[in-house]
Amino acid sequence: MIDARLQLLIAVCEYGTVTAAAQALHRSPSGVSKQLKELAAELDVALLERHGRRVRLTAAGNRLVEHARTMNAQWEMALSDTAAAARQLSGPLPMGGFPTAVSTLVAPTVRALRSRHPGLDPTAHEIYSHDVLRRLESGAIDVGIYVAGEDARVDRELVAVADLIDDPIDLLVPVGHRFAELDSVTMVDAEGEEWISGRRHQDSYTELLAATRAVGYSPRVVHFAQELTAVTALVGQGLGIAAVPRIAITVPHPGAVRVPLSGRNVPQRKIVVCTRRGAEENPRIVAATDELRRTVAGLAAPG
């Protein structure tokens, strides 16, 4: 087994602070600090150093992280090879993704995995796209789903990434709106509209900004909401329009209508699935990704 303290060191490298790393791994900051001090003492090297109010890895600490990542990949390959010899799949299988991925993709996949493989213990974790890779590398999840382009820090030597689904964006508009009775509209048509979207650091705003900039303008966001129930309620009250991913499950509202987008620049999200490099052939991971693809196929099925 690889020393668990190395995972703590990787997490500190990724998150920048002991506190943030501890929070991501559901540990106490004091516990993380203690274990890293013990590791440094055993190795007789300094792994962390103060830098203002934060800590950063020393040269030795960074070198150890590089070796730890290599060992992680080798360990994942060893697990895959060993698990392949097992008759029945078993053990924990944490899966994470952004909110709409959890509701539409992860939730039915977890249910199907539990039915198909009773020995497995798949669990769902809501994680925004920008944090999925860090959670994956730290070991908090084994399978991650995120929107491609929302995190450019993808090291293909450490993370295996595969396309999962191209998800078109629709508009959600109030009943009685000029778009409500149309078969489709373009993003150009929506210039000058008042929008409902998330804050600048949230997925929905990033997607909306990219879609509007592609046709030459920036959205005028007047109400801020990320959670789809809140977005639908605001639209239903006639307070603006919203860009909603096709796979998103919205709570039905008598005052809101979904309208497809059309034209040359129809916005869409490329949703990908990722695992730690070396784990791709692990039967548990294969079962999870295969089930995810069955879930995706079910979304496209008639009826």
Beta strands, then each sheet from edge to edge (+ up, - down):
strand 1: 48-51
strand 2: 54-57
strand 3: 91-97
strand 4: 120-126
strand 5: 143-147
strand 6: 159-174
strand 7: 194-197
strand 8: 220-224
strand 9: 242-245
strand 10: 256-260
strand 11: 268-276
sheet 1: 1+ 2-
sheet 2: 4+ 3+ 5+ 11- 6+ 9-
sheet 3: 4+ 3+ 5+ 11- 6+ 10-
sheet 4: 7+ 8+
end
